[in-house]
Amino acid sequence: MLCLLALATPTYAATPEQHYLDLRDRYIAKFTKAAGNDETSKQHDAALRELTGVLRGLVGPVTIKGLPADGKSNVDTLYKDESGFGHLDGLGFASDGDTLQAVVTTTNLLKHWLAEHREDGMPQEIDAAFRSDRFYYYAIQDAAFAKYAELPITKPASASVAVAVLGVRGNGDLKGPPTEIDVVAVQGDKLFFLATSDAVKTAEIPACEKIWKQAMARPVNKKNPRGDIVREDQAMDVYTKCFAKEAPSQGWYVAAVKKAQRQLDLLPLR
């Protein structure tokens, strides 16, 4: 009977993406518990090279103007408690100085990654994720990201989704004239993400500065040990909403939109 049951139980071949994820998770479990030393560091680098090879097979050849032809794993650490853990699974490309960075991956890996960041407030629908600062915060680098506005770009006919955002990235204060432009596009089963720091010069908007000061003048809830942080987060929320509303009337806005469109045109979207 046991033999009959075994024969009757169907088996399913793992998808290429699942093979990558299983391999990645085994390495995460290994290195998170490993003692830090030179040998472990060598093994960690070898593991990332192995993951890079698997990703190249999944993604295929990629050519992005201004970036190296050979991408590396965008996941740059397999130590769960290390800063930068949990970046978007995919091939990462970067210019000298990281002023231009790209990630290319599959939509299946993207969906899995979104689910892994559900508890971080990540929207689970792809289009909604692309319009959330959470996506740009967790996908690349080790710095936070504040979205200031969406920039209207012309979606290529071959793409199902194309979004451009203007924002500020940093490890401290995220309030200030935004200069980074990020664009994302989905074509078929591929996601293309391109981030450019210092992409455009903008300026503060007086009406929004007034709203910021009013919000920061509100009393802090002293019963909450994070009262000052909550107040600043709320002030940042109303400030960026104001910025998004007022941005189209600013003198720098047209240049920002054109820059976003040029960034999109760098991607190999047919």
BATOR-791719 format. One record per residue (C-alpha): x, y, z; residue number from 1. Coordinates in steps of 0.001 Angstrom, whole numbers, plus 524288, in hexadecimal, padded with zeros to 5 digits. Layout:
<node x="X" y="Y" z="Z" n="NUM"/>
...
This chain:
<node x="80000" y="80000" z="80000" n="1"/>
<node x="80AF8" y="80935" z="8034D" n="2"/>
<node x="8111F" y="806B6" z="7F614" n="3"/>
<node x="8042F" y="80948" z="7EF4B" n="4"/>
<node x="8027D" y="815FB" z="7F6A9" n="5"/>
<node x="81024" y="81A23" z="7F330" n="6"/>
<node x="80DAA" y="81763" z="7E4E1" n="7"/>
<node x="800E0" y="81EC6" z="7E568" n="8"/>
<node x="806EC" y="82B02" z="7EB3E" n="9"/>
<node x="80A38" y="834BB" z="7E054" n="10"/>
<node x="81766" y="83B4C" z="7E00A" n="11"/>
<node x="819D7" y="848E3" z="7DADD" n="12"/>
<node x="82672" y="84E42" z="7D57A" n="13"/>
<node x="82A9C" y="85A9B" z="7DC55" n="14"/>
<node x="82A24" y="866DC" z="7D400" n="15"/>
<node x="83715" y="86D9A" z="7D0F5" n="16"/>
<node x="83323" y="878B2" z="7DA13" n="17"/>
<node x="8303D" y="86F04" z="7E501" n="18"/>
<node x="83D87" y="868BA" z="7E306" n="19"/>
<node x="843CC" y="87617" z="7E4D4" n="20"/>
<node x="83BA8" y="87918" z="7F0F3" n="21"/>
<node x="83E8A" y="86BDD" z="7F72E" n="22"/>
<node x="84D11" y="86DD4" z="7F4CC" n="23"/>
<node x="84C9D" y="87BBE" z="7F9F7" n="24"/>
<node x="8453C" y="877BB" z="80638" n="25"/>
<node x="84E9C" y="86CA5" z="80927" n="26"/>
<node x="859ED" y="87627" z="80867" n="27"/>
<node x="852D1" y="88011" z="810F0" n="28"/>
<node x="850A5" y="87599" z="81B50" n="29"/>
<node x="85EDC" y="87191" z="81A67" n="30"/>
<node x="86549" y="87ED9" z="81B2C" n="31"/>
<node x="85BF8" y="884CC" z="82512" n="32"/>
<node x="86090" y="87A7F" z="82ED0" n="33"/>
<node x="86ED6" y="87A4F" z="82A80" n="34"/>
<node x="879DF" y="88061" z="83222" n="35"/>
<node x="88026" y="88BDF" z="82B57" n="36"/>
<node x="88DED" y="88910" z="82675" n="37"/>
<node x="895EC" y="88966" z="819ED" n="38"/>
<node x="891A7" y="87BE0" z="815AD" n="39"/>
<node x="88346" y="87F07" z="817AB" n="40"/>
<node x="88519" y="88B9A" z="8100D" n="41"/>
<node x="88AFC" y="883F9" z="804A7" n="42"/>
<node x="87FAF" y="87A61" z="80502" n="43"/>
<node x="875FD" y="88599" z="80548" n="44"/>
<node x="87C21" y="88BCC" z="7F93D" n="45"/>
<node x="87BCF" y="87EAE" z="7F24C" n="46"/>
<node x="86D71" y="87D0F" z="7F5BF" n="47"/>
<node x="86A39" y="88A54" z="7EFF5" n="48"/>
<node x="87187" y="886A8" z="7E388" n="49"/>
<node x="869AD" y="87A1B" z="7E2BB" n="50"/>
<node x="85CED" y="8819A" z="7E47D" n="51"/>
<node x="86165" y="88B2D" z="7DA13" n="52"/>
<node x="86339" y="87FEA" z="7D09D" n="53"/>
<node x="85593" y="87AC1" z="7D34D" n="54"/>
<node x="84FCF" y="88863" z="7D198" n="55"/>
<node x="856B6" y="88A32" z="7C495" n="56"/>
<node x="8503F" y="87DC6" z="7BFED" n="57"/>
<node x="842F5" y="882AA" z="7C482" n="58"/>
<node x="843FB" y="89080" z="7BF53" n="59"/>
<node x="84BED" y="88E40" z="7B309" n="60"/>
<node x="85505" y="89820" z="7AC9A" n="61"/>
<node x="85254" y="8A65A" z="7AFEE" n="62"/>
<node x="857B7" y="8B2A0" z="7A982" n="63"/>
<node x="85518" y="8BFBD" z="7B008" n="64"/>
<node x="85B8B" y="8CBD8" z="7AA88" n="65"/>
<node x="865FE" y="8D12B" z="7B392" n="66"/>
<node x="866FC" y="8C4E6" z="7BBFD" n="67"/>
<node x="86FDB" y="8B8E1" z="7BBE2" n="68"/>
<node x="86B27" y="8AD5C" z="7B3D7" n="69"/>
<node x="86CE2" y="8A35C" z="7BEB7" n="70"/>
<node x="86401" y="8A51D" z="7CA5D" n="71"/>
<node x="86649" y="89FEA" z="7D805" n="72"/>
<node x="85CCB" y="89B62" z="7E262" n="73"/>
<node x="8552F" y="8A701" z="7E775" n="74"/>
<node x="8544D" y="89F83" z="7F43E" n="75"/>
<node x="86165" y="8A399" z="7F9D6" n="76"/>
<node x="860A7" y="89D03" z="80718" n="77"/>
<node x="85BAA" y="88FD1" z="80B9E" n="78"/>
<node x="85D1D" y="8934D" z="81A03" n="79"/>
<node x="84F44" y="8956A" z="81EDB" n="80"/>
<node x="85302" y="89F28" z="8296C" n="81"/>
<node x="85C42" y="8A724" z="820F8" n="82"/>
<node x="858FB" y="8B48D" z="81BA9" n="83"/>
<node x="85420" y="8B3B6" z="80DC2" n="84"/>
<node x="84E35" y="8A62D" z="80F16" n="85"/>
<node x="84207" y="8A399" z="80702" n="86"/>
<node x="844A1" y="8AB25" z="7FA82" n="87"/>
<node x="83CC4" y="8A7C5" z="7EE67" n="88"/>
<node x="840DF" y="89AB1" z="7E8B1" n="89"/>
<node x="84650" y="89D1C" z="7DB22" n="90"/>
<node x="85231" y="8A100" z="7D353" n="91"/>
<node x="857BF" y="8ADEF" z="7D7BE" n="92"/>
<node x="85F71" y="8B767" z="7CF37" n="93"/>
<node x="86666" y="8C3C1" z="7D39F" n="94"/>
<node x="86E9A" y="8CEA7" z="7CDD3" n="95"/>
<node x="87B00" y="8D3A8" z="7D42C" n="96"/>
<node x="87714" y="8DA49" z="7E0C7" n="97"/>
<node x="86993" y="8D3E2" z="7E046" n="98"/>
<node x="86361" y="8E02A" z="7DAA0" n="99"/>
<node x="85BF1" y="8D75F" z="7D136" n="100"/>
<node x="856D1" y="8CA5B" z="7D62B" n="101"/>
<node x="84DFA" y="8C03A" z="7D00F" n="102"/>
<node x="84788" y="8B37E" z="7D3E9" n="103"/>
<node x="841B1" y="8A9D4" z="7CA56" n="104"/>
<node x="839DC" y="89E37" z="7CF24" n="105"/>
<node x="82E1B" y="895C1" z="7CC1D" n="106"/>
<node x="82049" y="89905" z="7D01E" n="107"/>
<node x="81F82" y="88C4F" z="7D7C8" n="108"/>
<node x="82B55" y="89017" z="7DFF9" n="109"/>
<node x="8258D" y="89DBB" z="7E17C" n="110"/>
<node x="818A7" y="8985B" z="7E6AA" n="111"/>
<node x="81FC4" y="88F85" z="7F03B" n="112"/>
<node x="82808" y="89AEA" z="7F4E7" n="113"/>
<node x="81C0C" y="8A37F" z="7F6CF" n="114"/>
<node x="815FF" y="898DA" z="7FF40" n="115"/>
<node x="82270" y="897F8" z="80767" n="116"/>
<node x="8211A" y="8A68D" z="80A59" n="117"/>
<node x="81284" y="8A656" z="80D4B" n="118"/>
<node x="814F3" y="8A93C" z="81BAD" n="119"/>
<node x="81D33" y="8B50B" z="817C1" n="120"/>
<node x="81112" y="8BB5C" z="81205" n="121"/>
<node x="81428" y="8B74D" z="8041B" n="122"/>
<node x="80842" y="8B756" z="7FB07" n="123"/>
<node x="8063B" y="8A9F7" z="7F507" n="124"/>
<node x="80112" y="8AE5B" z="7E7D8" n="125"/>
<node x="80C2A" y="8B188" z="7DE7B" n="126"/>
<node x="806B8" y="8BE8F" z="7D9CA" n="127"/>
<node x="803C6" y="8C2F5" z="7E7B0" n="128"/>
<node x="81163" y="8BEED" z="7EC26" n="129"/>
<node x="817A7" y="8C72C" z="7E182" n="130"/>
<node x="81026" y="8D2FA" z="7E66F" n="131"/>
<node x="81472" y="8D0DA" z="7F48A" n="132"/>
<node x="820F8" y="8D5F7" z="7FA78" n="133"/>
<node x="82254" y="8C8AD" z="80105" n="134"/>
<node x="82659" y="8C25A" z="7F43F" n="135"/>
<node x="83170" y="8CBFC" z="7F1CE" n="136"/>
<node x="83598" y="8CB60" z="80013" n="137"/>
<node x="8377E" y="8BCAD" z="800B2" n="138"/>
<node x="83B36" y="8B943" z="7F2AB" n="139"/>
<node x="848FA" y="8BEF5" z="7F239" n="140"/>
<node x="853A6" y="8C538" z="7FA7B" n="141"/>
<node x="8537F" y="8C63C" z="80939" n="142"/>
<node x="84D05" y="8D38B" z="80A02" n="143"/>
<node x="83EF4" y="8D7AD" z="80C10" n="144"/>
<node x="83724" y="8DDF6" z="8011C" n="145"/>
<node x="82C86" y="8E856" z="801B9" n="146"/>
<node x="823D8" y="8E9A9" z="7F5CE" n="147"/>
<node x="820B1" y="8F7C6" z="7F2A2" n="148"/>
<node x="81926" y="8F689" z="7E5E6" n="149"/>
<node x="815F3" y="8EDD5" z="7DA7B" n="150"/>
<node x="81AB2" y="8F29F" z="7CD51" n="151"/>
<node x="8121E" y="8F05B" z="7C14C" n="152"/>
<node x="81952" y="8E818" z="7B757" n="153"/>
<node x="814DD" y="8E1F3" z="7AAA7" n="154"/>
<node x="813B7" y="8D355" z="7AC6D" n="155"/>
<node x="819BD" y="8CB65" z="7A16D" n="156"/>
<node x="80FAD" y="8C36D" z="799FC" n="157"/>
<node x="816F1" y="8B6FD" z="79DB2" n="158"/>
<node x="8164A" y="8B9D7" z="7AC5B" n="159"/>
<node x="80AB6" y="8B697" z="7B500" n="160"/>
<node x="80EF5" y="8C017" z="7BFB2" n="161"/>
<node x="8183D" y="8CBB9" z="7BFF2" n="162"/>
<node x="819AC" y="8D4E4" z="7CB95" n="163"/>
<node x="8233C" y="8DFE2" z="7CEBF" n="164"/>
<node x="824F3" y="8E624" z="7DC15" n="165"/>
<node x="82C97" y="8F1B8" z="7E147" n="166"/>
<node x="831FC" y="8F0CC" z="7EEFB" n="167"/>
<node x="83C8A" y="8F20D" z="7F945" n="168"/>
<node x="8452A" y="8E6E7" z="7FDED" n="169"/>
<node x="84D8B" y="8E73A" z="80A0E" n="170"/>
<node x="850A0" y="8E1EE" z="81781" n="171"/>
<node x="84C53" y="8EDEC" z="81EEF" n="172"/>
<node x="84348" y="8F93D" z="81C15" n="173"/>
<node x="83B53" y="8F682" z="80FDF" n="174"/>
<node x="835BB" y="9041B" z="80ED6" n="175"/>
<node x="83B9C" y="90C99" z="80443" n="176"/>
<node x="83B51" y="90F3E" z="7F5AD" n="177"/>
<node x="839E9" y="901D4" z="7EF25" n="178"/>
<node x="8444C" y="8FE25" z="7E52B" n="179"/>
<node x="842D2" y="8EF79" z="7E2F5" n="180"/>
<node x="83A63" y="8EA33" z="7D802" n="181"/>
<node x="836C3" y="8DBCC" z="7D7AD" n="182"/>
<node x="82F9B" y="8D51D" z="7CC8E" n="183"/>
<node x="829C1" y="8C775" z="7CC43" n="184"/>
<node x="823AD" y="8C006" z="7C114" n="185"/>
<node x="81E2E" y="8B27A" z="7BEF5" n="186"/>
<node x="81F2F" y="8AC11" z="7B1A4" n="187"/>
<node x="81A20" y="89E3B" z="7B08C" n="188"/>
<node x="81FCC" y="8969E" z="7BBF0" n="189"/>
<node x="82AF6" y="8A02F" z="7BE79" n="190"/>
<node x="82C30" y="8ABBC" z="7C7B1" n="191"/>
<node x="835B1" y="8B6C3" z="7C4BB" n="192"/>
<node x="83937" y="8C091" z="7CF60" n="193"/>
<node x="84256" y="8CC14" z="7CD56" n="194"/>
<node x="84640" y="8D5E9" z="7D7D9" n="195"/>
<node x="84DEF" y="8E25E" z="7D551" n="196"/>
<node x="8530C" y="8EA9D" z="7E07B" n="197"/>
<node x="85531" y="8F928" z="7DE02" n="198"/>
<node x="84CB4" y="8F7AB" z="7D1F4" n="199"/>
<node x="846B1" y="90537" z="7D26D" n="200"/>
<node x="847B4" y="911EB" z="7D9E7" n="201"/>
<node x="83B3D" y="915E9" z="7E0E1" n="202"/>
<node x="837DD" y="91FC7" z="7EB66" n="203"/>
<node x="82FBB" y="92112" z="7F794" n="204"/>
<node x="821A1" y="92562" z="7F5DB" n="205"/>
<node x="81DDE" y="93099" z="7FF13" n="206"/>
<node x="80FBD" y="92C29" z="800B0" n="207"/>
<node x="8144D" y="91EAA" z="804D1" n="208"/>
<node x="81E9E" y="92444" z="80DE1" n="209"/>
<node x="813B3" y="92B7E" z="814D9" n="210"/>
<node x="80BF1" y="91EEC" z="81668" n="211"/>
<node x="81805" y="91802" z="81B9F" n="212"/>
<node x="81A83" y="9226F" z="825EA" n="213"/>
<node x="80C54" y="92236" z="82A37" n="214"/>
<node x="80C9F" y="91379" z="82BAE" n="215"/>
<node x="81959" y="913C3" z="83354" n="216"/>
<node x="813D4" y="91E50" z="83C53" n="217"/>
<node x="80958" y="91517" z="84147" n="218"/>
<node x="80B75" y="90FF2" z="84F25" n="219"/>
<node x="811FF" y="902C2" z="850D6" n="220"/>
<node x="80A26" y="8F7D2" z="85722" n="221"/>
<node x="8126C" y="8F5F9" z="86353" n="222"/>
<node x="80B57" y="8E968" z="866C7" n="223"/>
<node x="8117E" y="8E342" z="85AE5" n="224"/>
<node x="82039" y="8E0E8" z="85C55" n="225"/>
<node x="82113" y="8E2A3" z="84D90" n="226"/>
<node x="818B5" y="8EED7" z="84DC1" n="227"/>
<node x="822C6" y="8F793" z="84734" n="228"/>
<node x="8251F" y="8ED84" z="83C7E" n="229"/>
<node x="81686" y="8EBF8" z="83A2C" n="230"/>
<node x="81504" y="8FAAA" z="838F1" n="231"/>
<node x="8202B" y="8FB7B" z="82F2E" n="232"/>
<node x="81AB8" y="8F017" z="82748" n="233"/>
<node x="80D7E" y="8F6C3" z="826B0" n="234"/>
<node x="813C8" y="90395" z="822DB" n="235"/>
<node x="81B75" y="8FCA5" z="81836" n="236"/>
<node x="80F0A" y="8F66B" z="8131E" n="237"/>
<node x="807B8" y="90344" z="81174" n="238"/>
<node x="813F5" y="909CE" z="80C32" n="239"/>
<node x="8164E" y="8FFDC" z="80167" n="240"/>
<node x="807DF" y="8FFC6" z="7FDC0" n="241"/>
<node x="80897" y="90E7B" z="7FC3C" n="242"/>
<node x="8150B" y="90D24" z="7F446" n="243"/>
<node x="80EB7" y="90364" z="7EB03" n="244"/>
<node x="80328" y="90C7F" z="7E90E" n="245"/>
<node x="80B4C" y="918B1" z="7E6B9" n="246"/>
<node x="81685" y="912A3" z="7DF00" n="247"/>
<node x="81047" y="913E2" z="7D15E" n="248"/>
<node x="80FDF" y="922B3" z="7D2E0" n="249"/>
<node x="81E5B" y="923DA" z="7D615" n="250"/>
<node x="82889" y="9287F" z="7CC5C" n="251"/>
<node x="830E7" y="91C30" z="7CDBA" n="252"/>
<node x="825B2" y="912AA" z="7CB96" n="253"/>
<node x="82680" y="9119A" z="7BCBA" n="254"/>
<node x="834F9" y="90E52" z="7BD92" n="255"/>
<node x="8321A" y="903DC" z="7C7C4" n="256"/>
<node x="827CA" y="8FD77" z="7BF24" n="257"/>
<node x="830F9" y="8FDA9" z="7B35E" n="258"/>
<node x="83BC6" y="8F790" z="7BB95" n="259"/>
<node x="83298" y="8ECC4" z="7C01B" n="260"/>
<node x="82EC1" y="8E9E4" z="7B21B" n="261"/>
<node x="83D0B" y="8E946" z="7ADF8" n="262"/>
<node x="83FA6" y="8DFBA" z="7B90F" n="263"/>
<node x="8348B" y="8D71A" z="7B47B" n="264"/>
<node x="83A2B" y="8D78C" z="7A6B8" n="265"/>
<node x="846F7" y="8D1D0" z="7ABDD" n="266"/>
<node x="84012" y="8C522" z="7AF2A" n="267"/>
<node x="83FCD" y="8BA37" z="7A50A" n="268"/>
<node x="83121" y="8BACC" z="7A2EC" n="269"/>
<node x="82DA2" y="8B68A" z="7953F" n="270"/>
